[in-house]
Amino acid sequence: MNVHLDRIAPDHLRGAYFGASSFYSLGYALAPLGGGIMLDLYGEFWLFSVSVVLCLIVVYLYSILGNQKRQSISD
């Protein structure tokens, strides 16, 4: 995560990007709760279907990120 942030963050905002990225740790607490609720209400098919769709979205976003060039701040 830190390597990706270092690549995409402008130099003058790097600290803010790293600070905001600490919110991802909330996912460690909320994801099992959300998954358990979804499993209880809708069943395993929908839980795994939503998980697959989210994974595909992330793969797509990473592919877009990999194709973009980093802008220079001095320009």
N, CA, C, O and CB atoms as a CASP TS submission, in Angstrom:
PFRMAT TS
TARGET T0000
AUTHOR 0000-0000-0000
METHOD Language model
MODEL 1
PARENT N/A
ATOM      1  N   MET     1       0.829  -1.185   0.000  1.00  0.00           N
ATOM      2  CA  MET     1       0.000   0.000   0.000  1.00  0.00           C
ATOM      3  C   MET     1       0.878   1.254   0.000  1.00  0.00           C
ATOM      4  O   MET     1       0.615   2.197  -0.746  1.00  0.00           O
ATOM      5  CB  MET     1      -0.945  -0.005   1.212  1.00  0.00           C
ATOM      6  N   ASN     2       1.900   1.264   0.821  1.00  0.00           N
ATOM      7  CA  ASN     2       2.763   2.438   0.909  1.00  0.00           C
ATOM      8  C   ASN     2       3.528   2.693  -0.380  1.00  0.00           C
ATOM      9  O   ASN     2       3.772   3.844  -0.741  1.00  0.00           O
ATOM     10  CB  ASN     2       3.734   2.279   2.052  1.00  0.00           C
ATOM     11  N   VAL     3       3.906   1.632  -1.073  1.00  0.00           N
ATOM     12  CA  VAL     3       4.626   1.791  -2.335  1.00  0.00           C
ATOM     13  C   VAL     3       3.716   2.445  -3.372  1.00  0.00           C
ATOM     14  O   VAL     3       4.147   3.330  -4.110  1.00  0.00           O
ATOM     15  CB  VAL     3       5.141   0.422  -2.851  1.00  0.00           C
ATOM     16  N   HIS     4       2.461   2.010  -3.425  1.00  0.00           N
ATOM     17  CA  HIS     4       1.520   2.599  -4.377  1.00  0.00           C
ATOM     18  C   HIS     4       1.256   4.064  -4.047  1.00  0.00           C
ATOM     19  O   HIS     4       1.199   4.907  -4.941  1.00  0.00           O
ATOM     20  CB  HIS     4       0.201   1.813  -4.383  1.00  0.00           C
ATOM     21  N   LEU     5       1.100   4.357  -2.786  1.00  0.00           N
ATOM     22  CA  LEU     5       0.882   5.750  -2.391  1.00  0.00           C
ATOM     23  C   LEU     5       2.075   6.615  -2.735  1.00  0.00           C
ATOM     24  O   LEU     5       1.913   7.752  -3.177  1.00  0.00           O
ATOM     25  CB  LEU     5       0.592   5.842  -0.902  1.00  0.00           C
ATOM     26  N   ASP     6       3.251   6.095  -2.540  1.00  0.00           N
ATOM     27  CA  ASP     6       4.458   6.856  -2.854  1.00  0.00           C
ATOM     28  C   ASP     6       4.530   7.167  -4.344  1.00  0.00           C
ATOM     29  O   ASP     6       5.018   8.227  -4.737  1.00  0.00           O
ATOM     30  CB  ASP     6       5.710   6.084  -2.415  1.00  0.00           C
ATOM     31  N   ARG     7       4.045   6.250  -5.171  1.00  0.00           N
ATOM     32  CA  ARG     7       4.067   6.464  -6.622  1.00  0.00           C
ATOM     33  C   ARG     7       3.050   7.496  -7.070  1.00  0.00           C
ATOM     34  O   ARG     7       3.332   8.280  -7.976  1.00  0.00           O
ATOM     35  CB  ARG     7       3.814   5.162  -7.344  1.00  0.00           C
ATOM     36  N   ILE     8       1.858   7.516  -6.450  1.00  0.00           N
ATOM     37  CA  ILE     8       0.800   8.375  -6.971  1.00  0.00           C
ATOM     38  C   ILE     8       0.703   9.729  -6.276  1.00  0.00           C
ATOM     39  O   ILE     8       0.099  10.654  -6.820  1.00  0.00           O
ATOM     40  CB  ILE     8      -0.507   7.672  -6.857  1.00  0.00           C
ATOM     41  N   ALA     9       1.277   9.862  -5.099  1.00  0.00           N
ATOM     42  CA  ALA     9       1.129  11.102  -4.328  1.00  0.00           C
ATOM     43  C   ALA     9       2.078  12.182  -4.837  1.00  0.00           C
ATOM     44  O   ALA     9       3.261  11.919  -5.054  1.00  0.00           O
ATOM     45  CB  ALA     9       1.384  10.839  -2.836  1.00  0.00           C
ATOM     46  N   PRO    10       1.563  13.397  -5.026  1.00  0.00           N
ATOM     47  CA  PRO    10       2.467  14.517  -5.335  1.00  0.00           C
ATOM     48  C   PRO    10       3.381  14.775  -4.136  1.00  0.00           C
ATOM     49  O   PRO    10       3.008  14.510  -2.993  1.00  0.00           O
ATOM     50  CB  PRO    10       1.658  15.810  -5.698  1.00  0.00           C
ATOM     51  N   ASP    11       4.559  15.284  -4.404  1.00  0.00           N
ATOM     52  CA  ASP    11       5.547  15.471  -3.336  1.00  0.00           C
ATOM     53  C   ASP    11       5.027  16.343  -2.197  1.00  0.00           C
ATOM     54  O   ASP    11       5.277  16.050  -1.028  1.00  0.00           O
ATOM     55  CB  ASP    11       6.809  16.086  -3.904  1.00  0.00           C
ATOM     56  N   HIS    12       4.311  17.404  -2.529  1.00  0.00           N
ATOM     57  CA  HIS    12       3.863  18.320  -1.483  1.00  0.00           C
ATOM     58  C   HIS    12       2.643  17.787  -0.711  1.00  0.00           C
ATOM     59  O   HIS    12       2.272  18.369   0.308  1.00  0.00           O
ATOM     60  CB  HIS    12       3.530  19.672  -2.096  1.00  0.00           C
ATOM     61  N   LEU    13       2.021  16.711  -1.166  1.00  0.00           N
ATOM     62  CA  LEU    13       0.858  16.134  -0.473  1.00  0.00           C
ATOM     63  C   LEU    13       1.107  14.722   0.043  1.00  0.00           C
ATOM     64  O   LEU    13       0.177  14.043   0.478  1.00  0.00           O
ATOM     65  CB  LEU    13      -0.335  16.120  -1.401  1.00  0.00           C
ATOM     66  N   ARG    14       2.340  14.288  -0.005  1.00  0.00           N
ATOM     67  CA  ARG    14       2.643  12.909   0.352  1.00  0.00           C
ATOM     68  C   ARG    14       2.234  12.578   1.789  1.00  0.00           C
ATOM     69  O   ARG    14       1.709  11.494   2.042  1.00  0.00           O
ATOM     70  CB  ARG    14       4.123  12.643   0.165  1.00  0.00           C
ATOM     71  N   GLY    15       2.462  13.481   2.719  1.00  0.00           N
ATOM     72  CA  GLY    15       2.078  13.245   4.112  1.00  0.00           C
ATOM     73  C   GLY    15       0.574  13.107   4.282  1.00  0.00           C
ATOM     74  O   GLY    15       0.107  12.270   5.054  1.00  0.00           O
ATOM     75  N   ALA    16      -0.182  13.922   3.566  1.00  0.00           N
ATOM     76  CA  ALA    16      -1.646  13.842   3.634  1.00  0.00           C
ATOM     77  C   ALA    16      -2.139  12.531   3.053  1.00  0.00           C
ATOM     78  O   ALA    16      -3.078  11.937   3.584  1.00  0.00           O
ATOM     79  CB  ALA    16      -2.289  15.020   2.891  1.00  0.00           C
ATOM     80  N   TYR    17      -1.528  12.069   1.978  1.00  0.00           N
ATOM     81  CA  TYR    17      -1.924  10.801   1.383  1.00  0.00           C
ATOM     82  C   TYR    17      -1.665   9.651   2.355  1.00  0.00           C
ATOM     83  O   TYR    17      -2.513   8.774   2.521  1.00  0.00           O
ATOM     84  CB  TYR    17      -1.172  10.569   0.063  1.00  0.00           C
ATOM     85  N   PHE    18      -0.498   9.654   2.993  1.00  0.00           N
ATOM     86  CA  PHE    18      -0.191   8.583   3.942  1.00  0.00           C
ATOM     87  C   PHE    18      -1.100   8.649   5.167  1.00  0.00           C
ATOM     88  O   PHE    18      -1.483   7.612   5.709  1.00  0.00           O
ATOM     89  CB  PHE    18       1.277   8.661   4.374  1.00  0.00           C
ATOM     90  N   GLY    19      -1.446   9.849   5.605  1.00  0.00           N
ATOM     91  CA  GLY    19      -2.369   9.984   6.736  1.00  0.00           C
ATOM     92  C   GLY    19      -3.756   9.481   6.393  1.00  0.00           C
ATOM     93  O   GLY    19      -4.378   8.780   7.191  1.00  0.00           O
ATOM     94  N   ALA    20      -4.249   9.834   5.207  1.00  0.00           N
ATOM     95  CA  ALA    20      -5.579   9.390   4.787  1.00  0.00           C
ATOM     96  C   ALA    20      -5.614   7.887   4.553  1.00  0.00           C
ATOM     97  O   ALA    20      -6.657   7.256   4.723  1.00  0.00           O
ATOM     98  CB  ALA    20      -6.008  10.123   3.518  1.00  0.00           C
ATOM     99  N   SER    21      -4.486   7.311   4.166  1.00  0.00           N
ATOM    100  CA  SER    21      -4.466   5.872   3.908  1.00  0.00           C
ATOM    101  C   SER    21      -4.625   5.053   5.184  1.00  0.00           C
ATOM    102  O   SER    21      -4.935   3.863   5.122  1.00  0.00           O
ATOM    103  CB  SER    21      -3.174   5.488   3.214  1.00  0.00           C
ATOM    104  N   SER    22      -4.418   5.672   6.327  1.00  0.00           N
ATOM    105  CA  SER    22      -4.577   4.914   7.573  1.00  0.00           C
ATOM    106  C   SER    22      -6.031   4.528   7.823  1.00  0.00           C
ATOM    107  O   SER    22      -6.311   3.677   8.667  1.00  0.00           O
ATOM    108  CB  SER    22      -4.051   5.726   8.752  1.00  0.00           C
ATOM    109  N   PHE    23      -6.964   5.155   7.088  1.00  0.00           N
ATOM    110  CA  PHE    23      -8.369   4.787   7.230  1.00  0.00           C
ATOM    111  C   PHE    23      -8.666   3.383   6.706  1.00  0.00           C
ATOM    112  O   PHE    23      -9.693   2.800   7.051  1.00  0.00           O
ATOM    113  CB  PHE    23      -9.234   5.790   6.509  1.00  0.00           C
ATOM    114  N   TYR    24      -7.771   2.834   5.870  1.00  0.00           N
ATOM    115  CA  TYR    24      -8.030   1.499   5.363  1.00  0.00           C
ATOM    116  C   TYR    24      -8.056   0.469   6.488  1.00  0.00           C
ATOM    117  O   TYR    24      -8.625  -0.610   6.323  1.00  0.00           O
ATOM    118  CB  TYR    24      -6.984   1.119   4.332  1.00  0.00           C
ATOM    119  N   SER    25      -7.450   0.787   7.625  1.00  0.00           N
ATOM    120  CA  SER    25      -7.474  -0.153   8.744  1.00  0.00           C
ATOM    121  C   SER    25      -8.875  -0.327   9.323  1.00  0.00           C
ATOM    122  O   SER    25      -9.154  -1.328   9.984  1.00  0.00           O
ATOM    123  CB  SER    25      -6.525   0.312   9.833  1.00  0.00           C
ATOM    124  N   LEU    26      -9.758   0.641   9.078  1.00  0.00           N
ATOM    125  CA  LEU    26     -11.157   0.460   9.488  1.00  0.00           C
ATOM    126  C   LEU    26     -11.795  -0.726   8.765  1.00  0.00           C
ATOM    127  O   LEU    26     -12.689  -1.381   9.300  1.00  0.00           O
ATOM    128  CB  LEU    26     -11.966   1.739   9.212  1.00  0.00           C
ATOM    129  N   GLY    27     -11.335  -0.993   7.562  1.00  0.00           N
ATOM    130  CA  GLY    27     -11.850  -2.127   6.795  1.00  0.00           C
ATOM    131  C   GLY    27     -11.589  -3.452   7.470  1.00  0.00           C
ATOM    132  O   GLY    27     -12.374  -4.390   7.328  1.00  0.00           O
ATOM    133  N   TYR    28     -10.486  -3.539   8.208  1.00  0.00           N
ATOM    134  CA  TYR    28     -10.193  -4.782   8.921  1.00  0.00           C
ATOM    135  C   TYR    28     -11.250  -5.079   9.973  1.00  0.00           C
ATOM    136  O   TYR    28     -11.519  -6.243  10.269  1.00  0.00           O
ATOM    137  CB  TYR    28      -8.817  -4.710   9.574  1.00  0.00           C
ATOM    138  N   ALA    29     -11.847  -4.047  10.537  1.00  0.00           N
ATOM    139  CA  ALA    29     -12.883  -4.244  11.556  1.00  0.00           C
ATOM    140  C   ALA    29     -14.271  -4.345  10.938  1.00  0.00           C
ATOM    141  O   ALA    29     -15.097  -5.135  11.395  1.00  0.00           O
ATOM    142  CB  ALA    29     -12.851  -3.105  12.568  1.00  0.00           C
ATOM    143  N   LEU    30     -14.531  -3.554   9.907  1.00  0.00           N
ATOM    144  CA  LEU    30     -15.878  -3.494   9.346  1.00  0.00           C
ATOM    145  C   LEU    30     -16.161  -4.580   8.307  1.00  0.00           C
ATOM    146  O   LEU    30     -17.313  -4.987   8.155  1.00  0.00           O
ATOM    147  CB  LEU    30     -16.098  -2.150   8.725  1.00  0.00           C
ATOM    148  N   ALA    31     -15.157  -5.054   7.599  1.00  0.00           N
ATOM    149  CA  ALA    31     -15.373  -6.055   6.558  1.00  0.00           C
ATOM    150  C   ALA    31     -15.947  -7.365   7.106  1.00  0.00           C
ATOM    151  O   ALA    31     -16.898  -7.882   6.521  1.00  0.00           O
ATOM    152  CB  ALA    31     -14.070  -6.333   5.839  1.00  0.00           C
ATOM    153  N   PRO    32     -15.425  -7.918   8.184  1.00  0.00           N
ATOM    154  CA  PRO    32     -16.034  -9.146   8.703  1.00  0.00           C
ATOM    155  C   PRO    32     -17.476  -8.926   9.175  1.00  0.00           C
ATOM    156  O   PRO    32     -18.326  -9.803   9.024  1.00  0.00           O
ATOM    157  CB  PRO    32     -15.197  -9.694   9.853  1.00  0.00           C
ATOM    158  N   LEU    33     -17.736  -7.770   9.735  1.00  0.00           N
ATOM    159  CA  LEU    33     -19.096  -7.470  10.171  1.00  0.00           C
ATOM    160  C   LEU    33     -20.037  -7.370   8.965  1.00  0.00           C
ATOM    161  O   LEU    33     -21.113  -7.967   8.959  1.00  0.00           O
ATOM    162  CB  LEU    33     -19.125  -6.160  10.987  1.00  0.00           C
ATOM    163  N   GLY    34     -19.625  -6.615   7.952  1.00  0.00           N
ATOM    164  CA  GLY    34     -20.440  -6.490   6.741  1.00  0.00           C
ATOM    165  C   GLY    34     -20.609  -7.812   6.019  1.00  0.00           C
ATOM    166  O   GLY    34     -21.702  -8.132   5.550  1.00  0.00           O
ATOM    167  N   GLY    35     -19.541  -8.579   5.927  1.00  0.00           N
ATOM    168  CA  GLY    35     -19.624  -9.896   5.295  1.00  0.00           C
ATOM    169  C   GLY    35     -20.535 -10.839   6.054  1.00  0.00           C
ATOM    170  O   GLY    35     -21.296 -11.596   5.453  1.00  0.00           O
ATOM    171  N   GLY    36     -20.458 -10.793   7.373  1.00  0.00           N
ATOM    172  CA  GLY    36     -21.334 -11.647   8.184  1.00  0.00           C
ATOM    173  C   GLY    36     -22.796 -11.268   8.038  1.00  0.00           C
ATOM    174  O   GLY    36     -23.664 -12.138   7.963  1.00  0.00           O
ATOM    175  N   ILE    37     -23.069  -9.973   7.997  1.00  0.00           N
ATOM    176  CA  ILE    37     -24.452  -9.518   7.809  1.00  0.00           C
ATOM    177  C   ILE    37     -24.957  -9.929   6.431  1.00  0.00           C
ATOM    178  O   ILE    37     -26.081 -10.411   6.297  1.00  0.00           O
ATOM    179  CB  ILE    37     -24.556  -7.982   7.982  1.00  0.00           C
ATOM    180  N   MET    38     -24.125  -9.739   5.404  1.00  0.00           N
ATOM    181  CA  MET    38     -24.533 -10.134   4.052  1.00  0.00           C
ATOM    182  C   MET    38     -24.746 -11.640   3.959  1.00  0.00           C
ATOM    183  O   MET    38     -25.688 -12.101   3.314  1.00  0.00           O
ATOM    184  CB  MET    38     -23.484  -9.690   3.025  1.00  0.00           C
ATOM    185  N   LEU    39     -23.884 -12.391   4.593  1.00  0.00           N
ATOM    186  CA  LEU    39     -24.015 -13.854   4.597  1.00  0.00           C
ATOM    187  C   LEU    39     -25.298 -14.274   5.296  1.00  0.00           C
ATOM    188  O   LEU    39     -25.993 -15.178   4.833  1.00  0.00           O
ATOM    189  CB  LEU    39     -22.801 -14.508   5.281  1.00  0.00           C
ATOM    190  N   ASP    40     -25.609 -13.631   6.394  1.00  0.00           N
ATOM    191  CA  ASP    40     -26.832 -13.937   7.148  1.00  0.00           C
ATOM    192  C   ASP    40     -28.096 -13.577   6.367  1.00  0.00           C
ATOM    193  O   ASP    40     -29.047 -14.358   6.326  1.00  0.00           O
ATOM    194  CB  ASP    40     -26.825 -13.193   8.480  1.00  0.00           C
ATOM    195  N   LEU    41     -28.105 -12.412   5.755  1.00  0.00           N
ATOM    196  CA  LEU    41     -29.317 -11.922   5.089  1.00  0.00           C
ATOM    197  C   LEU    41     -29.523 -12.491   3.690  1.00  0.00           C
ATOM    198  O   LEU    41     -30.649 -12.810   3.310  1.00  0.00           O
ATOM    199  CB  LEU    41     -29.276 -10.428   5.007  1.00  0.00           C
ATOM    200  N   TYR    42     -28.434 -12.620   2.916  1.00  0.00           N
ATOM    201  CA  TYR    42     -28.575 -12.963   1.505  1.00  0.00           C
ATOM    202  C   TYR    42     -27.977 -14.308   1.122  1.00  0.00           C
ATOM    203  O   TYR    42     -28.301 -14.832   0.056  1.00  0.00           O
ATOM    204  CB  TYR    42     -27.948 -11.906   0.680  1.00  0.00           C
ATOM    205  N   GLY    43     -27.129 -14.878   1.940  1.00  0.00           N
ATOM    206  CA  GLY    43     -26.545 -16.182   1.634  1.00  0.00           C
ATOM    207  C   GLY    43     -25.172 -16.076   0.990  1.00  0.00           C
ATOM    208  O   GLY    43     -24.693 -14.995   0.649  1.00  0.00           O
ATOM    209  N   GLU    44     -24.560 -17.244   0.839  1.00  0.00           N
ATOM    210  CA  GLU    44     -23.172 -17.294   0.366  1.00  0.00           C
ATOM    211  C   GLU    44     -23.028 -16.904  -1.096  1.00  0.00           C
ATOM    212  O   GLU    44     -21.992 -16.359  -1.478  1.00  0.00           O
ATOM    213  CB  GLU    44     -22.612 -18.675   0.569  1.00  0.00           C
ATOM    214  N   PHE    45     -24.032 -17.165  -1.924  1.00  0.00           N
ATOM    215  CA  PHE    45     -23.922 -16.807  -3.341  1.00  0.00           C
ATOM    216  C   PHE    45     -23.695 -15.307  -3.504  1.00  0.00           C
ATOM    217  O   PHE    45     -22.790 -14.899  -4.233  1.00  0.00           O
ATOM    218  CB  PHE    45     -25.186 -17.238  -4.107  1.00  0.00           C
ATOM    219  N   TRP    46     -24.493 -14.489  -2.846  1.00  0.00           N
ATOM    220  CA  TRP    46     -24.373 -13.041  -2.987  1.00  0.00           C
ATOM    221  C   TRP    46     -23.109 -12.510  -2.338  1.00  0.00           C
ATOM    222  O   TRP    46     -22.519 -11.553  -2.838  1.00  0.00           O
ATOM    223  CB  TRP    46     -25.581 -12.356  -2.388  1.00  0.00           C
ATOM    224  N   LEU    47     -22.684 -13.104  -1.246  1.00  0.00           N
ATOM    225  CA  LEU    47     -21.436 -12.675  -0.615  1.00  0.00           C
ATOM    226  C   LEU    47     -20.257 -12.858  -1.561  1.00  0.00           C
ATOM    227  O   LEU    47     -19.454 -11.943  -1.750  1.00  0.00           O
ATOM    228  CB  LEU    47     -21.195 -13.455   0.682  1.00  0.00           C
ATOM    229  N   PHE    48     -20.157 -14.044  -2.154  1.00  0.00           N
ATOM    230  CA  PHE    48     -19.034 -14.307  -3.040  1.00  0.00           C
ATOM    231  C   PHE    48     -19.181 -13.565  -4.369  1.00  0.00           C
ATOM    232  O   PHE    48     -18.178 -13.185  -4.973  1.00  0.00           O
ATOM    233  CB  PHE    48     -18.905 -15.803  -3.289  1.00  0.00           C
ATOM    234  N   SER    49     -20.408 -13.355  -4.830  1.00  0.00           N
ATOM    235  CA  SER    49     -20.618 -12.586  -6.060  1.00  0.00           C
ATOM    236  C   SER    49     -20.168 -11.138  -5.880  1.00  0.00           C
ATOM    237  O   SER    49     -19.491 -10.583  -6.745  1.00  0.00           O
ATOM    238  CB  SER    49     -22.100 -12.632  -6.478  1.00  0.00           C
ATOM    239  N   VAL    50     -20.539 -10.538  -4.775  1.00  0.00           N
ATOM    240  CA  VAL    50     -20.117  -9.161  -4.501  1.00  0.00           C
ATOM    241  C   VAL    50     -18.599  -9.096  -4.340  1.00  0.00           C
ATOM    242  O   VAL    50     -17.967  -8.141  -4.792  1.00  0.00           O
ATOM    243  CB  VAL    50     -20.817  -8.617  -3.229  1.00  0.00           C
ATOM    244  N   SER    51     -18.014 -10.105  -3.701  1.00  0.00           N
ATOM    245  CA  SER    51     -16.559 -10.140  -3.533  1.00  0.00           C
ATOM    246  C   SER    51     -15.848 -10.225  -4.879  1.00  0.00           C
ATOM    247  O   SER    51     -14.838  -9.553  -5.089  1.00  0.00           O
ATOM    248  CB  SER    51     -16.153 -11.324  -2.654  1.00  0.00           C
ATOM    249  N   VAL    52     -16.362 -11.039  -5.786  1.00  0.00           N
ATOM    250  CA  VAL    52     -15.758 -11.176  -7.113  1.00  0.00           C
ATOM    251  C   VAL    52     -15.857  -9.858  -7.877  1.00  0.00           C
ATOM    252  O   VAL    52     -14.886  -9.437  -8.506  1.00  0.00           O
ATOM    253  CB  VAL    52     -16.441 -12.312  -7.910  1.00  0.00           C
ATOM    254  N   VAL    53     -17.008  -9.207  -7.831  1.00  0.00           N
ATOM    255  CA  VAL    53     -17.190  -7.936  -8.532  1.00  0.00           C
ATOM    256  C   VAL    53     -16.232  -6.883  -7.969  1.00  0.00           C
ATOM    257  O   VAL    53     -15.613  -6.141  -8.732  1.00  0.00           O
ATOM    258  CB  VAL    53     -18.657  -7.451  -8.414  1.00  0.00           C
ATOM    259  N   LEU    54     -16.108  -6.813  -6.652  1.00  0.00           N
ATOM    260  CA  LEU    54     -15.186  -5.848  -6.047  1.00  0.00           C
ATOM    261  C   LEU    54     -13.742  -6.131  -6.445  1.00  0.00           C
ATOM    262  O   LEU    54     -12.981  -5.199  -6.705  1.00  0.00           O
ATOM    263  CB  LEU    54     -15.319  -5.870  -4.524  1.00  0.00           C
ATOM    264  N   CYS    55     -13.357  -7.392  -6.495  1.00  0.00           N
ATOM    265  CA  CYS    55     -11.992  -7.745  -6.913  1.00  0.00           C
ATOM    266  C   CYS    55     -11.743  -7.347  -8.365  1.00  0.00           C
ATOM    267  O   CYS    55     -10.667  -6.850  -8.696  1.00  0.00           O
ATOM    268  CB  CYS    55     -11.747  -9.256  -6.734  1.00  0.00           C
ATOM    269  N   LEU    56     -12.728  -7.561  -9.231  1.00  0.00           N
ATOM    270  CA  LEU    56     -12.573  -7.183 -10.630  1.00  0.00           C
ATOM    271  C   LEU    56     -12.467  -5.669 -10.791  1.00  0.00           C
ATOM    272  O   LEU    56     -11.709  -5.185 -11.632  1.00  0.00           O
ATOM    273  CB  LEU    56     -13.740  -7.716 -11.450  1.00  0.00           C
ATOM    274  N   ILE    57     -13.215  -4.931 -10.001  1.00  0.00           N
ATOM    275  CA  ILE    57     -13.120  -3.472 -10.039  1.00  0.00           C
ATOM    276  C   ILE    57     -11.729  -3.013  -9.625  1.00  0.00           C
ATOM    277  O   ILE    57     -11.156  -2.121 -10.250  1.00  0.00           O
ATOM    278  CB  ILE    57     -14.180  -2.839  -9.127  1.00  0.00           C
ATOM    279  N   VAL    58     -11.184  -3.618  -8.575  1.00  0.00           N
ATOM    280  CA  VAL    58      -9.845  -3.252  -8.108  1.00  0.00           C
ATOM    281  C   VAL    58      -8.786  -3.587  -9.158  1.00  0.00           C
ATOM    282  O   VAL    58      -7.873  -2.793  -9.388  1.00  0.00           O
ATOM    283  CB  VAL    58      -9.524  -3.971  -6.786  1.00  0.00           C
ATOM    284  N   VAL    59      -8.896  -4.743  -9.791  1.00  0.00           N
ATOM    285  CA  VAL    59      -7.947  -5.108 -10.844  1.00  0.00           C
ATOM    286  C   VAL    59      -8.018  -4.108 -11.994  1.00  0.00           C
ATOM    287  O   VAL    59      -6.987  -3.697 -12.527  1.00  0.00           O
ATOM    288  CB  VAL    59      -8.228  -6.535 -11.358  1.00  0.00           C
ATOM    289  N   TYR    60      -9.219  -3.722 -12.374  1.00  0.00           N
ATOM    290  CA  TYR    60      -9.389  -2.729 -13.438  1.00  0.00           C
ATOM    291  C   TYR    60      -8.765  -1.392 -13.051  1.00  0.00           C
ATOM    292  O   TYR    60      -8.070  -0.776 -13.859  1.00  0.00           O
ATOM    293  CB  TYR    60     -10.876  -2.540 -13.757  1.00  0.00           C
ATOM    294  N   LEU    61      -9.006  -0.942 -11.826  1.00  0.00           N
ATOM    295  CA  LEU    61      -8.440   0.328 -11.383  1.00  0.00           C
ATOM    296  C   LEU    61      -6.915   0.287 -11.338  1.00  0.00           C
ATOM    297  O   LEU    61      -6.257   1.270 -11.680  1.00  0.00           O
ATOM    298  CB  LEU    61      -8.988   0.693 -10.011  1.00  0.00           C
ATOM    299  N   TYR    62      -6.350  -0.845 -10.919  1.00  0.00           N
ATOM    300  CA  TYR    62      -4.886  -0.978 -10.917  1.00  0.00           C
ATOM    301  C   TYR    62      -4.338  -0.956 -12.344  1.00  0.00           C
ATOM    302  O   TYR    62      -3.259  -0.414 -12.585  1.00  0.00           O
ATOM    303  CB  TYR    62      -4.461  -2.283 -10.207  1.00  0.00           C
ATOM    304  N   SER    63      -5.073  -1.540 -13.285  1.00  0.00           N
ATOM    305  CA  SER    63      -4.596  -1.516 -14.667  1.00  0.00           C
ATOM    306  C   SER    63      -4.610  -0.093 -15.220  1.00  0.00           C
ATOM    307  O   SER    63      -3.719   0.285 -15.982  1.00  0.00           O
ATOM    308  CB  SER    63      -5.457  -2.436 -15.549  1.00  0.00           C
ATOM    309  N   ILE    64      -5.609   0.694 -14.842  1.00  0.00           N
ATOM    310  CA  ILE    64      -5.644   2.096 -15.258  1.00  0.00           C
ATOM    311  C   ILE    64      -4.483   2.858 -14.634  1.00  0.00           C
ATOM    312  O   ILE    64      -3.820   3.645 -15.310  1.00  0.00           O
ATOM    313  CB  ILE    64      -6.988   2.749 -14.866  1.00  0.00           C
ATOM    314  N   LEU    65      -4.236   2.632 -13.360  1.00  0.00           N
ATOM    315  CA  LEU    65      -3.157   3.315 -12.655  1.00  0.00           C
ATOM    316  C   LEU    65      -1.801   2.979 -13.269  1.00  0.00           C
ATOM    317  O   LEU    65      -0.934   3.847 -13.376  1.00  0.00           O
ATOM    318  CB  LEU    65      -3.171   2.942 -11.172  1.00  0.00           C
ATOM    319  N   GLY    66      -1.619   1.746 -13.664  1.00  0.00           N
ATOM    320  CA  GLY    66      -0.346   1.335 -14.249  1.00  0.00           C
ATOM    321  C   GLY    66      -0.060   1.969 -15.594  1.00  0.00           C
ATOM    322  O   GLY    66       1.098   2.083 -15.997  1.00  0.00           O
ATOM    323  N   ASN    67      -1.110   2.384 -16.294  1.00  0.00           N
ATOM    324  CA  ASN    67      -0.938   2.981 -17.623  1.00  0.00           C
ATOM    325  C   ASN    67      -0.754   4.487 -17.598  1.00  0.00           C
ATOM    326  O   ASN    67      -0.437   5.082 -18.628  1.00  0.00           O
ATOM    327  CB  ASN    67      -2.114   2.650 -18.478  1.00  0.00           C
ATOM    328  N   GLN    68      -0.945   5.113 -16.453  1.00  0.00           N
ATOM    329  CA  GLN    68      -0.841   6.558 -16.381  1.00  0.00           C
ATOM    330  C   GLN    68       0.562   6.981 -16.003  1.00  0.00           C
ATOM    331  O   GLN    68       1.263   6.290 -15.263  1.00  0.00           O
ATOM    332  CB  GLN    68      -1.842   7.115 -15.388  1.00  0.00           C
ATOM    333  N   LYS    69       0.956   8.126 -16.524  1.00  0.00           N
ATOM    334  CA  LYS    69       2.262   8.679 -16.186  1.00  0.00           C
ATOM    335  C   LYS    69       2.096   9.618 -14.998  1.00  0.00           C
ATOM    336  O   LYS    69       1.052  10.245 -14.822  1.00  0.00           O
ATOM    337  CB  LYS    69       2.896   9.423 -17.404  1.00  0.00           C
ATOM    338  N   ARG    70       3.131   9.701 -14.200  1.00  0.00           N
ATOM    339  CA  ARG    70       3.132  10.603 -13.058  1.00  0.00           C
ATOM    340  C   ARG    70       3.423  12.017 -13.528  1.00  0.00           C
ATOM    341  O   ARG    70       4.377  12.254 -14.269  1.00  0.00           O
ATOM    342  CB  ARG    70       4.163  10.158 -12.002  1.00  0.00           C
ATOM    343  N   GLN    71       2.594  12.950 -13.093  1.00  0.00           N
ATOM    344  CA  GLN    71       2.790  14.333 -13.486  1.00  0.00           C
ATOM    345  C   GLN    71       3.883  14.976 -12.641  1.00  0.00           C
ATOM    346  O   GLN    71       4.038  14.672 -11.458  1.00  0.00           O
ATOM    347  CB  GLN    71       1.482  15.117 -13.359  1.00  0.00           C
ATOM    348  N   SER    72       4.631  15.867 -13.270  1.00  0.00           N
ATOM    349  CA  SER    72       5.676  16.593 -12.562  1.00  0.00           C
ATOM    350  C   SER    72       5.084  17.840 -11.914  1.00  0.00           C
ATOM    351  O   SER    72       4.280  18.538 -12.533  1.00  0.00           O
ATOM    352  CB  SER    72       6.831  16.970 -13.522  1.00  0.00           C
ATOM    353  N   ILE    73       5.473  18.123 -10.678  1.00  0.00           N
ATOM    354  CA  ILE    73       4.969  19.282  -9.951  1.00  0.00           C
ATOM    355  C   ILE    73       5.585  20.572 -10.512  1.00  0.00           C
ATOM    356  O   ILE    73       4.951  21.627 -10.480  1.00  0.00           O
ATOM    357  CB  ILE    73       5.275  19.148  -8.441  1.00  0.00           C
ATOM    358  N   SER    74       6.798  20.488 -11.016  1.00  0.00           N
ATOM    359  CA  SER    74       7.501  21.694 -11.473  1.00  0.00           C
ATOM    360  C   SER    74       6.958  22.246 -12.782  1.00  0.00           C
ATOM    361  O   SER    74       7.298  23.371 -13.150  1.00  0.00           O
ATOM    362  CB  SER    74       8.966  21.399 -11.632  1.00  0.00           C
ATOM    363  N   ASP    75       6.123  21.492 -13.502  1.00  0.00           N
ATOM    364  CA  ASP    75       5.589  21.965 -14.780  1.00  0.00           C
ATOM    365  C   ASP    75       4.591  23.067 -14.623  1.00  0.00           C
ATOM    366  O   ASP    75       4.058  23.563 -15.615  1.00  0.00           O
ATOM    367  CB  ASP    75       4.960  20.846 -15.523  1.00  0.00           C
TER
END
